[in-house]
Amino acid sequence: GDVIHRMLTATQYVAPLMANFNPSYSRNSTVQYMDNGTVFVVQWDKVYLQGKEDMGSFTFQAALHSTGRIVFGYKEIPVPVLQISATQHPVKAGLSDAFMILNPSPDVPESRRRTIYEYHRVELDTSKITNMSAVEFTPLPTCLQHQSCEMCVTSELTFNCSWCHVLQR
């Protein structure tokens, strides 16, 4: 994609394993997804690294649950992830989020400068990604989970929460 697209994908991702995969290398390679309303799953099945097809195929998946839980499952990881070259494409595993703001450029008033702010990242220790392994992310509690004023004001969260009677949260 364009520069902005590449900058955003470098900072906004849910990546069980990001690398230079080539799903078109083999007829057996697929990227499939399924959504049943409670969980959305994407599976990379028998995918190969571009130019390194002799290393073997990778099979892994990401499951995003409606509860906020995320599970990365690894079935076939033929080589240690630390041995995958990042020369052609970054090698990452984890979660990252960011947002973009358009600011007026000080040099050219009619133009806008795009600034991307990455505000949270969780990087997995890629040495732990092996055959038949999994990683589970569970969401931290937030103020928005409370369903009543009593639950909110008696909560032991470290946030400075307060109950809004108009919004009922």
Number of C-alpha atoms within 10 A of each C-alpha: 7 6 8 13 9 11 14 17 15 15 19 18 17 20 18 27 22 15 21 19 19 16 19 12 15 13 9 11 18 16 14 11 13 11 12 8 8 9 16 15 17 17 19 22 19 21 24 24 19 16 11 14 14 9 13 14 22 21 21 23 22 24 20 19 17 11 10 12 14 22 18 24 21 22 17 19 19 13 15 13 19 13 8 16 14 13 9 9 13 13 17 20 21 19 18 18 17 16 12 13 11 11 12 13 12 10 9 9 9 8 12 14 13 13 13 15 13 15 11 11 15 12 11 16 12 16 10 13 24 17 17 12 14 17 15 12 14 11 10 8 11 13 18 10 10 16 12 13 15 10 13 20 15 9 15 10 13 9 10 8 16 12 18 11 9 6 6 10 16
